[in-house]
C-alpha cells in the first residue's frame, strides 16, 4: 500500500537523493563543477531539504511511502511567486560550498504558477502509478493555495516523463534552459 503525505525533516537524506535523480547527475555536475563529487552535492542538497526557507525544503515536499513507511518517491513544489526568495539559499550555498557563482541562472517559474521543481520515484517502484499520485497531490496543493496553474520543466531528452505529463493534460508553453539542458516548460490548469 502506497501513501502520499507531507515530508518530514527526517526524510531529508532520501529526498535529496531523489531530487538529484530528478535533476540528473549531468545537471548536478553543471552546478558543482569538476572539483567536487555528486556525494558532496548530495550533502549540500540534504542541508537545503532540512531547512524551511529553501525551494528544496521538506515543507515544499510531498512523499510517497511504502508499506514499511520508507520514502520511495517525492515531489517538490512551491508558489512561483516565491522563487527568488526560496532560491537564495541555493545560490549562497553554491558560492560557499562549491565556489560557483550562478546568480544569473534563468528563472524556471513565475507568479501565478505552482511550480513542480522535482519529481522522482525510486526505480524499484516505477510503473506503479506513484508519479501520477504525487502529481495529483500537487494539483490538490495548487487548488488549496488557490493557484490554478501547475507548471514544470522537462528535459527534451526525457521522453518518458514528457509522456506522463502530457497524458495528465500538461501542455507546452515555451522552451527553457536549466542546468545546461534545453527544456520544455509545461503547464496544466487545475
JOMO-V670536 format. One record per residue. N is the residue number from 1. SS is DSSP state (~ for helix, > for strand, _ for the rest). PSI is psi as a letter, one per 20 degrees, with the letter a starting at -180 (999 if undefined). BURIAL is # if it has 9 or more other C-alpha atoms within 8 Angstrom, else .. Layout:
BEGIN
<<N	SS	PSI	BURIAL> <N	SS	PSI	BURIAL>>
END
This chain:
BEGIN
<<1	_	p	.> <2	_	p	.> <3	>	q	.> <4	>	p	#> <5	>	r	.> <6	>	p	#> <7	_	q	#> <8	_	q	.> <9	~	h	.> <10	~	i	.> <11	~	j	#> <12	~	g	#> <13	~	g	.> <14	~	g	.> <15	~	g	#> <16	~	g	#> <17	~	h	#> <18	~	h	#> <19	~	g	#> <20	~	h	#> <21	~	g	#> <22	~	g	#> <23	~	h	#> <24	_	q	.> <25	~	h	#> <26	~	g	.> <27	~	g	#> <28	~	g	#> <29	~	h	#> <30	~	h	#> <31	~	g	#> <32	~	i	#> <33	_	a	#> <34	_	i	.> <35	_	i	.> <36	_	r	#> <37	_	r	#> <38	~	h	#> <39	~	h	.> <40	~	g	.> <41	~	h	#> <42	~	g	#> <43	~	g	.> <44	~	g	#> <45	~	h	#> <46	~	h	#> <47	~	h	#> <48	~	h	#> <49	~	h	#> <50	~	h	#> <51	_	r	#> <52	_	i	.> <53	_	k	.> <54	_	r	#> <55	_	h	#> <56	_	j	#> <57	_	q	#> <58	~	h	#> <59	~	i	.> <60	~	j	#> <61	>	p	#> <62	>	q	#> <63	>	q	#> <64	>	p	#> <65	>	q	#> <66	_	a	#> <67	_	i	.> <68	_	j	.> <69	_	k	.> <70	_	p	.> <71	>	p	#> <72	>	i	#> <73	>	q	#> <74	>	q	#> <75	>	p	#> <76	>	p	#> <77	>	q	#> <78	>	r	#> <79	>	p	#> <80	~	h	#> <81	~	h	#> <82	~	j	#> <83	~	g	#> <84	~	g	.> <85	~	g	.> <86	~	h	#> <87	~	h	#> <88	~	g	#> <89	~	h	#> <90	~	g	#> <91	~	g	#> <92	~	g	.> <93	~	h	#> <94	~	h	#> <95	~	g	#> <96	~	g	.> <97	~	h	.> <98	~	j	#> <99	_	l	.> <100	_	p	#> <101	_	o	.> <102	_	k	#> <103	_	h	.> <104	_	j	.> <105	_	p	.> <106	_	q	.> <107	_	p	.> <108	_	i	.> <109	_	a	#> <110	_	r	#> <111	_	q	.> <112	_	j	#> <113	_	p	#> <114	>	o	#> <115	>	p	#> <116	>	o	#> <117	>	g	#> <118	>	p	#> <119	>	p	#> <120	>	q	#> <121	>	p	#> <122	_	p	#> <123	~	h	.> <124	~	i	.> <125	~	j	#> <126	_	r	#> <127	_	k	.> <128	_	j	.> <129	_	j	.> <130	~	g	#> <131	~	g	#> <132	~	g	.> <133	~	g	#> <134	~	g	#> <135	~	g	#> <136	~	h	.> <137	~	h	#> <138	~	h	#> <139	~	g	#> <140	~	g	.> <141	~	g	.> <142	~	g	#> <143	~	g	#> <144	~	h	.> <145	_	i	.> <146	_	k	.> <147	_	o	#> <148	_	j	#> <149	>	p	#> <150	>	p	#> <151	>	r	#> <152	>	r	#> <153	>	q	#> <154	>	p	#> <155	>	p	#> <156	_	h	.> <157	_	i	.> <158	_	m	.> <159	~	h	.> <160	~	g	.> <161	~	g	.> <162	~	h	#> <163	~	g	.> <164	~	g	#> <165	~	g	#> <166	~	h	#> <167	~	h	.> <168	_	i	.> <169	_	j	.> <170	_	q	#> <171	>	q	.> <172	>	p	.> <173	>	h	.> <174	>	r	.> <175	>	q	.> <176	>	r	#> <177	>	p	#> <178	>	p	#> <179	_	k	.> <180	_	j	.> <181	>	q	.> <182	>	p	#> <183	>	r	#> <184	>	p	#> <185	>	o	#> <186	>	q	#> <187	>	q	#> <188	>	q	#> <189	>	p	.> <190	_	999	.>>
END
